[in-house]
């Protein structure tokens, strides 16, 4: 009965895409946090 529940198919694909997107944003947030800790909050003097 594949194809009868369109939302099921979308939900599965969306879950995979959202998980990948979440990993990227988490990684970026960690990088920003580390850069702020190492170089301080001033973006003009922070090399990172």
mmCIF file as gemmi writes it, N, C-alpha and C atoms, coordinates in Angstrom:
data_model
loop_
_atom_site.group_PDB
_atom_site.id
_atom_site.type_symbol
_atom_site.label_atom_id
_atom_site.label_alt_id
_atom_site.label_comp_id
_atom_site.label_asym_id
_atom_site.label_entity_id
_atom_site.label_seq_id
_atom_site.pdbx_PDB_ins_code
_atom_site.Cartn_x
_atom_site.Cartn_y
_atom_site.Cartn_z
_atom_site.occupancy
_atom_site.B_iso_or_equiv
_atom_site.pdbx_formal_charge
_atom_site.auth_seq_id
_atom_site.auth_asym_id
_atom_site.pdbx_PDB_model_num
ATOM 1 N N . UNK Axp A 1 ? 0.815 -1.185 0 1 0 ? 1 A 1
ATOM 2 C CA . UNK Axp A 1 ? 0 0 0 1 0 ? 1 A 1
ATOM 3 C C . UNK Axp A 1 ? 0.864 1.255 0 1 0 ? 1 A 1
ATOM 4 N N . UNK Axp A 2 ? 2.011 1.128 -0.591 1 0 ? 2 A 1
ATOM 5 C CA . UNK Axp A 2 ? 2.896 2.286 -0.676 1 0 ? 2 A 1
ATOM 6 C C . UNK Axp A 2 ? 2.264 3.352 -1.556 1 0 ? 2 A 1
ATOM 7 N N . UNK Axp A 3 ? 2.373 4.584 -1.118 1 0 ? 3 A 1
ATOM 8 C CA . UNK Axp A 3 ? 1.846 5.68 -1.908 1 0 ? 3 A 1
ATOM 9 C C . UNK Axp A 3 ? 0.485 6.16 -1.45 1 0 ? 3 A 1
ATOM 10 N N . UNK Axp A 4 ? -0.131 5.443 -0.539 1 0 ? 4 A 1
ATOM 11 C CA . UNK Axp A 4 ? -1.456 5.846 -0.09 1 0 ? 4 A 1
ATOM 12 C C . UNK Axp A 4 ? -1.409 6.882 1.023 1 0 ? 4 A 1
ATOM 13 N N . UNK Axp A 5 ? -0.297 6.929 1.722 1 0 ? 5 A 1
ATOM 14 C CA . UNK Axp A 5 ? -0.188 7.898 2.801 1 0 ? 5 A 1
ATOM 15 C C . UNK Axp A 5 ? 0.932 8.875 2.467 1 0 ? 5 A 1
ATOM 16 N N . UNK Axp A 6 ? 0.571 9.93 1.79 1 0 ? 6 A 1
ATOM 17 C CA . UNK Axp A 6 ? 1.57 10.904 1.343 1 0 ? 6 A 1
ATOM 18 C C . UNK Axp A 6 ? 2.28 11.55 2.53 1 0 ? 6 A 1
ATOM 19 N N . UNK Axp A 7 ? 1.55 11.844 3.604 1 0 ? 7 A 1
ATOM 20 C CA . UNK Axp A 7 ? 2.16 12.497 4.764 1 0 ? 7 A 1
ATOM 21 C C . UNK Axp A 7 ? 3.209 11.603 5.405 1 0 ? 7 A 1
ATOM 22 N N . UNK Axp A 8 ? 3.001 10.295 5.412 1 0 ? 8 A 1
ATOM 23 C CA . UNK Axp A 8 ? 3.987 9.364 5.97 1 0 ? 8 A 1
ATOM 24 C C . UNK Axp A 8 ? 5.311 9.463 5.223 1 0 ? 8 A 1
ATOM 25 N N . UNK Axp A 9 ? 5.233 9.505 3.919 1 0 ? 9 A 1
ATOM 26 C CA . UNK Axp A 9 ? 6.437 9.61 3.099 1 0 ? 9 A 1
ATOM 27 C C . UNK Axp A 9 ? 7.148 10.931 3.346 1 0 ? 9 A 1
ATOM 28 N N . UNK Axp A 10 ? 6.393 12.017 3.374 1 0 ? 10 A 1
ATOM 29 C CA . UNK Axp A 10 ? 6.976 13.342 3.613 1 0 ? 10 A 1
ATOM 30 C C . UNK Axp A 10 ? 7.616 13.387 4.991 1 0 ? 10 A 1
ATOM 31 N N . UNK Axp A 11 ? 6.925 12.819 5.991 1 0 ? 11 A 1
ATOM 32 C CA . UNK Axp A 11 ? 7.407 12.841 7.369 1 0 ? 11 A 1
ATOM 33 C C . UNK Axp A 11 ? 8.761 12.141 7.486 1 0 ? 11 A 1
ATOM 34 N N . UNK Axp A 12 ? 8.914 11.007 6.826 1 0 ? 12 A 1
ATOM 35 C CA . UNK Axp A 12 ? 10.185 10.268 6.89 1 0 ? 12 A 1
ATOM 36 C C . UNK Axp A 12 ? 11.324 11.069 6.249 1 0 ? 12 A 1
ATOM 37 N N . UNK Axp A 13 ? 11.068 11.61 5.062 1 0 ? 13 A 1
ATOM 38 C CA . UNK Axp A 13 ? 12.093 12.399 4.371 1 0 ? 13 A 1
ATOM 39 C C . UNK Axp A 13 ? 12.443 13.649 5.162 1 0 ? 13 A 1
ATOM 40 N N . UNK Axp A 14 ? 11.424 14.297 5.708 1 0 ? 14 A 1
ATOM 41 C CA . UNK Axp A 14 ? 11.628 15.529 6.475 1 0 ? 14 A 1
ATOM 42 C C . UNK Axp A 14 ? 12.436 15.254 7.738 1 0 ? 14 A 1
ATOM 43 N N . UNK Axp A 15 ? 12.201 14.138 8.388 1 0 ? 15 A 1
ATOM 44 C CA . UNK Axp A 15 ? 12.94 13.793 9.604 1 0 ? 15 A 1
ATOM 45 C C . UNK Axp A 15 ? 14.428 13.66 9.312 1 0 ? 15 A 1
ATOM 46 N N . UNK Axp A 16 ? 14.766 13.046 8.198 1 0 ? 16 A 1
ATOM 47 C CA . UNK Axp A 16 ? 16.173 12.878 7.826 1 0 ? 16 A 1
ATOM 48 C C . UNK Axp A 16 ? 16.812 14.233 7.535 1 0 ? 16 A 1
ATOM 49 N N . UNK Axp A 17 ? 16.13 15.048 6.749 1 0 ? 17 A 1
ATOM 50 C CA . UNK Axp A 17 ? 16.652 16.37 6.388 1 0 ? 17 A 1
ATOM 51 C C . UNK Axp A 17 ? 16.791 17.259 7.623 1 0 ? 17 A 1
ATOM 52 N N . UNK Axp A 18 ? 15.796 17.233 8.492 1 0 ? 18 A 1
ATOM 53 C CA . UNK Axp A 18 ? 15.836 18.052 9.706 1 0 ? 18 A 1
ATOM 54 C C . UNK Axp A 18 ? 16.959 17.62 10.641 1 0 ? 18 A 1
ATOM 55 N N . UNK Axp A 19 ? 17.225 16.329 10.722 1 0 ? 19 A 1
ATOM 56 C CA . UNK Axp A 19 ? 18.315 15.838 11.566 1 0 ? 19 A 1
ATOM 57 C C . UNK Axp A 19 ? 19.66 16.335 11.044 1 0 ? 19 A 1
ATOM 58 N N . UNK Axp A 20 ? 19.854 16.279 9.73 1 0 ? 20 A 1
ATOM 59 C CA . UNK Axp A 20 ? 21.102 16.767 9.138 1 0 ? 20 A 1
ATOM 60 C C . UNK Axp A 20 ? 21.253 18.269 9.357 1 0 ? 20 A 1
ATOM 61 N N . UNK Axp A 21 ? 20.172 19.01 9.173 1 0 ? 21 A 1
ATOM 62 C CA . UNK Axp A 21 ? 20.198 20.455 9.366 1 0 ? 21 A 1
ATOM 63 C C . UNK Axp A 21 ? 20.503 20.795 10.825 1 0 ? 21 A 1
ATOM 64 N N . UNK Axp A 22 ? 19.927 20.046 11.725 1 0 ? 22 A 1
ATOM 65 C CA . UNK Axp A 22 ? 20.173 20.251 13.147 1 0 ? 22 A 1
ATOM 66 C C . UNK Axp A 22 ? 21.63 20.042 13.513 1 0 ? 22 A 1
ATOM 67 N N . UNK Axp A 23 ? 22.255 19.028 12.92 1 0 ? 23 A 1
ATOM 68 C CA . UNK Axp A 23 ? 23.68 18.773 13.172 1 0 ? 23 A 1
ATOM 69 C C . UNK Axp A 23 ? 24.526 19.964 12.723 1 0 ? 23 A 1
ATOM 70 N N . UNK Axp A 24 ? 24.198 20.504 11.567 1 0 ? 24 A 1
ATOM 71 C CA . UNK Axp A 24 ? 24.958 21.639 11.031 1 0 ? 24 A 1
ATOM 72 C C . UNK Axp A 24 ? 24.832 22.849 11.945 1 0 ? 24 A 1
ATOM 73 N N . UNK Axp A 25 ? 23.606 23.161 12.366 1 0 ? 25 A 1
ATOM 74 C CA . UNK Axp A 25 ? 23.4 24.327 13.229 1 0 ? 25 A 1
ATOM 75 C C . UNK Axp A 25 ? 24.046 24.141 14.593 1 0 ? 25 A 1
ATOM 76 N N . UNK Axp A 26 ? 24.017 22.915 15.112 1 0 ? 26 A 1
ATOM 77 C CA . UNK Axp A 26 ? 24.67 22.64 16.392 1 0 ? 26 A 1
ATOM 78 C C . UNK Axp A 26 ? 26.172 22.839 16.267 1 0 ? 26 A 1
ATOM 79 N N . UNK Axp A 27 ? 26.736 22.362 15.168 1 0 ? 27 A 1
ATOM 80 C CA . UNK Axp A 27 ? 28.174 22.508 14.936 1 0 ? 27 A 1
ATOM 81 C C . UNK Axp A 27 ? 28.558 23.989 14.839 1 0 ? 27 A 1
ATOM 82 N N . UNK Axp A 28 ? 27.764 24.768 14.104 1 0 ? 28 A 1
ATOM 83 C CA . UNK Axp A 28 ? 28.042 26.198 13.971 1 0 ? 28 A 1
ATOM 84 C C . UNK Axp A 28 ? 27.924 26.921 15.308 1 0 ? 28 A 1
ATOM 85 N N . UNK Axp A 29 ? 26.93 26.568 16.084 1 0 ? 29 A 1
ATOM 86 C CA . UNK Axp A 29 ? 26.746 27.201 17.392 1 0 ? 29 A 1
ATOM 87 C C . UNK Axp A 29 ? 27.93 26.91 18.303 1 0 ? 29 A 1
ATOM 88 N N . UNK Axp A 30 ? 28.433 25.684 18.261 1 0 ? 30 A 1
ATOM 89 C CA . UNK Axp A 30 ? 29.604 25.328 19.07 1 0 ? 30 A 1
ATOM 90 C C . UNK Axp A 30 ? 30.829 26.118 18.62 1 0 ? 30 A 1
ATOM 91 N N . UNK Axp A 31 ? 31.018 26.232 17.31 1 0 ? 31 A 1
ATOM 92 C CA . UNK Axp A 31 ? 32.156 26.988 16.776 1 0 ? 31 A 1
ATOM 93 C C . UNK Axp A 31 ? 32.095 28.452 17.202 1 0 ? 31 A 1
ATOM 94 N N . UNK Axp A 32 ? 30.923 29.038 17.146 1 0 ? 32 A 1
ATOM 95 C CA . UNK Axp A 32 ? 30.759 30.437 17.549 1 0 ? 32 A 1
ATOM 96 C C . UNK Axp A 32 ? 31.055 30.595 19.038 1 0 ? 32 A 1
ATOM 97 N N . UNK Axp A 33 ? 30.559 29.664 19.841 1 0 ? 33 A 1
ATOM 98 C CA . UNK Axp A 33 ? 30.79 29.716 21.284 1 0 ? 33 A 1
ATOM 99 C C . UNK Axp A 33 ? 32.273 29.611 21.605 1 0 ? 33 A 1
ATOM 100 N N . UNK Axp A 34 ? 32.956 28.673 20.96 1 0 ? 34 A 1
ATOM 101 C CA . UNK Axp A 34 ? 34.394 28.492 21.193 1 0 ? 34 A 1
ATOM 102 C C . UNK Axp A 34 ? 35.16 29.734 20.752 1 0 ? 34 A 1
ATOM 103 N N . UNK Axp A 35 ? 34.816 30.283 19.606 1 0 ? 35 A 1
ATOM 104 C CA . UNK Axp A 35 ? 35.5 31.478 19.105 1 0 ? 35 A 1
ATOM 105 C C . UNK Axp A 35 ? 35.302 32.652 20.059 1 0 ? 35 A 1
ATOM 106 N N . UNK Axp A 36 ? 34.104 32.79 20.59 1 0 ? 36 A 1
ATOM 107 C CA . UNK Axp A 36 ? 33.833 33.89 21.524 1 0 ? 36 A 1
ATOM 108 C C . UNK Axp A 36 ? 34.607 33.708 22.821 1 0 ? 36 A 1
ATOM 109 N N . UNK Axp A 37 ? 34.727 32.469 23.276 1 0 ? 37 A 1
ATOM 110 C CA . UNK Axp A 37 ? 35.479 32.217 24.51 1 0 ? 37 A 1
ATOM 111 C C . UNK Axp A 37 ? 36.964 32.489 24.318 1 0 ? 37 A 1
ATOM 112 N N . UNK Axp A 38 ? 37.512 32.037 23.198 1 0 ? 38 A 1
ATOM 113 C CA . UNK Axp A 38 ? 38.953 32.175 22.954 1 0 ? 38 A 1
ATOM 114 C C . UNK Axp A 38 ? 39.329 33.619 22.665 1 0 ? 38 A 1
ATOM 115 N N . UNK Axp A 39 ? 38.611 34.254 21.758 1 0 ? 39 A 1
ATOM 116 C CA . UNK Axp A 39 ? 39.007 35.579 21.295 1 0 ? 39 A 1
ATOM 117 C C . UNK Axp A 39 ? 38.261 36.732 21.921 1 0 ? 39 A 1
ATOM 118 N N . UNK Axp A 40 ? 37.3 36.459 22.744 1 0 ? 40 A 1
ATOM 119 C CA . UNK Axp A 40 ? 36.511 37.538 23.335 1 0 ? 40 A 1
ATOM 120 C C . UNK Axp A 40 ? 35.334 37.902 22.449 1 0 ? 40 A 1
ATOM 121 N N . UNK Axp A 41 ? 34.493 38.775 22.942 1 0 ? 41 A 1
ATOM 122 C CA . UNK Axp A 41 ? 33.272 39.123 22.231 1 0 ? 41 A 1
ATOM 123 C C . UNK Axp A 41 ? 33.442 40.149 21.13 1 0 ? 41 A 1
ATOM 124 N N . UNK Axp A 42 ? 34.583 40.83 21.085 1 0 ? 42 A 1
ATOM 125 C CA . UNK Axp A 42 ? 34.795 41.877 20.085 1 0 ? 42 A 1
ATOM 126 C C . UNK Axp A 42 ? 35.189 41.247 18.759 1 0 ? 42 A 1
ATOM 127 N N . UNK Axp A 43 ? 34.361 41.395 17.738 1 0 ? 43 A 1
ATOM 128 C CA . UNK Axp A 43 ? 34.646 40.759 16.452 1 0 ? 43 A 1
ATOM 129 C C . UNK Axp A 43 ? 35.762 41.451 15.663 1 0 ? 43 A 1
ATOM 130 N N . UNK Axp A 44 ? 36.129 42.66 16.036 1 0 ? 44 A 1
ATOM 131 C CA . UNK Axp A 44 ? 37.211 43.359 15.333 1 0 ? 44 A 1
ATOM 132 C C . UNK Axp A 44 ? 38.584 42.805 15.716 1 0 ? 44 A 1
ATOM 133 N N . UNK Axp A 45 ? 38.735 42.358 16.952 1 0 ? 45 A 1
ATOM 134 C CA . UNK Axp A 45 ? 40.033 41.861 17.419 1 0 ? 45 A 1
ATOM 135 C C . UNK Axp A 45 ? 40.089 40.345 17.496 1 0 ? 45 A 1
ATOM 136 N N . UNK Axp A 46 ? 38.98 39.668 17.269 1 0 ? 46 A 1
ATOM 137 C CA . UNK Axp A 46 ? 38.929 38.214 17.354 1 0 ? 46 A 1
ATOM 138 C C . UNK Axp A 46 ? 39.323 37.614 16.001 1 0 ? 46 A 1
ATOM 139 N N . UNK Axp A 47 ? 40.43 36.864 15.941 1 0 ? 47 A 1
ATOM 140 C CA . UNK Axp A 47 ? 40.863 36.292 14.662 1 0 ? 47 A 1
ATOM 141 C C . UNK Axp A 47 ? 39.947 35.186 14.144 1 0 ? 47 A 1
ATOM 142 N N . UNK Axp A 48 ? 39.202 34.554 15.015 1 0 ? 48 A 1
ATOM 143 C CA . UNK Axp A 48 ? 38.312 33.487 14.582 1 0 ? 48 A 1
ATOM 144 C C . UNK Axp A 48 ? 37.012 34.089 14.15 1 0 ? 48 A 1
